[in-house]
Amino acid sequence: MDKTKLPFNEMTVTTQKDIGRLIRAMRKESGITQKQAAGMCNVGVRFFSELENGKPTLEIAKVMKVLEAFGLQCVIKARG
């Protein structure tokens, strides 16, 4: 994934569905299938589908793998 093509530099995520929508949009922008994306991220297709659909009980280590594969990082900061 080419980070220079992202429509944002920073995004606030408040729900698991936000992450799913972002990953789905990036995957579709790249023109790849869920199966191809899952392979690229070294996760299963079912996991990838559940992530895109915002399932709230996914393994955080796998979510982080997907974010990394898509050129994203997770930053935690205090509100306010």
MODELLER restraints for C-alpha pairs under 7 A, 6 or more apart:
rsr = mdl.restraints
at = mdl.atoms
rsr.add(forms.Gaussian(group=physical.xy_distance, feature=features.Distance(at['CA:1:A'], at['CA:30:A']), mean=6.90, stdev=0.5))
rsr.add(forms.Gaussian(group=physical.xy_distance, feature=features.Distance(at['CA:1:A'], at['CA:70:A']), mean=5.39, stdev=0.5))
rsr.add(forms.Gaussian(group=physical.xy_distance, feature=features.Distance(at['CA:1:A'], at['CA:71:A']), mean=6.31, stdev=0.5))
rsr.add(forms.Gaussian(group=physical.xy_distance, feature=features.Distance(at['CA:3:A'], at['CA:71:A']), mean=6.34, stdev=0.5))
rsr.add(forms.Gaussian(group=physical.xy_distance, feature=features.Distance(at['CA:13:A'], at['CA:19:A']), mean=6.76, stdev=0.5))
rsr.add(forms.Gaussian(group=physical.xy_distance, feature=features.Distance(at['CA:16:A'], at['CA:54:A']), mean=4.98, stdev=0.5))
rsr.add(forms.Gaussian(group=physical.xy_distance, feature=features.Distance(at['CA:16:A'], at['CA:55:A']), mean=6.83, stdev=0.5))
rsr.add(forms.Gaussian(group=physical.xy_distance, feature=features.Distance(at['CA:16:A'], at['CA:56:A']), mean=5.93, stdev=0.5))
rsr.add(forms.Gaussian(group=physical.xy_distance, feature=features.Distance(at['CA:17:A'], at['CA:53:A']), mean=6.57, stdev=0.5))
rsr.add(forms.Gaussian(group=physical.xy_distance, feature=features.Distance(at['CA:17:A'], at['CA:54:A']), mean=4.00, stdev=0.5))
rsr.add(forms.Gaussian(group=physical.xy_distance, feature=features.Distance(at['CA:20:A'], at['CA:51:A']), mean=5.34, stdev=0.5))
rsr.add(forms.Gaussian(group=physical.xy_distance, feature=features.Distance(at['CA:20:A'], at['CA:52:A']), mean=3.74, stdev=0.5))
rsr.add(forms.Gaussian(group=physical.xy_distance, feature=features.Distance(at['CA:20:A'], at['CA:53:A']), mean=5.67, stdev=0.5))
rsr.add(forms.Gaussian(group=physical.xy_distance, feature=features.Distance(at['CA:20:A'], at['CA:54:A']), mean=5.07, stdev=0.5))
rsr.add(forms.Gaussian(group=physical.xy_distance, feature=features.Distance(at['CA:21:A'], at['CA:52:A']), mean=6.10, stdev=0.5))
rsr.add(forms.Gaussian(group=physical.xy_distance, feature=features.Distance(at['CA:23:A'], at['CA:52:A']), mean=6.35, stdev=0.5))
rsr.add(forms.Gaussian(group=physical.xy_distance, feature=features.Distance(at['CA:24:A'], at['CA:52:A']), mean=5.65, stdev=0.5))
rsr.add(forms.Gaussian(group=physical.xy_distance, feature=features.Distance(at['CA:34:A'], at['CA:45:A']), mean=6.36, stdev=0.5))
rsr.add(forms.Gaussian(group=physical.xy_distance, feature=features.Distance(at['CA:34:A'], at['CA:48:A']), mean=6.74, stdev=0.5))
rsr.add(forms.Gaussian(group=physical.xy_distance, feature=features.Distance(at['CA:34:A'], at['CA:49:A']), mean=6.94, stdev=0.5))
rsr.add(forms.Gaussian(group=physical.xy_distance, feature=features.Distance(at['CA:35:A'], at['CA:45:A']), mean=5.47, stdev=0.5))
rsr.add(forms.Gaussian(group=physical.xy_distance, feature=features.Distance(at['CA:38:A'], at['CA:44:A']), mean=5.63, stdev=0.5))
rsr.add(forms.Gaussian(group=physical.xy_distance, feature=features.Distance(at['CA:38:A'], at['CA:45:A']), mean=5.35, stdev=0.5))
rsr.add(forms.Gaussian(group=physical.xy_distance, feature=features.Distance(at['CA:38:A'], at['CA:48:A']), mean=5.85, stdev=0.5))
rsr.add(forms.Gaussian(group=physical.xy_distance, feature=features.Distance(at['CA:41:A'], at['CA:65:A']), mean=6.22, stdev=0.5))
rsr.add(forms.Gaussian(group=physical.xy_distance, feature=features.Distance(at['CA:41:A'], at['CA:66:A']), mean=5.29, stdev=0.5))
rsr.add(forms.Gaussian(group=physical.xy_distance, feature=features.Distance(at['CA:41:A'], at['CA:69:A']), mean=5.60, stdev=0.5))
rsr.add(forms.Gaussian(group=physical.xy_distance, feature=features.Distance(at['CA:67:A'], at['CA:73:A']), mean=6.23, stdev=0.5))
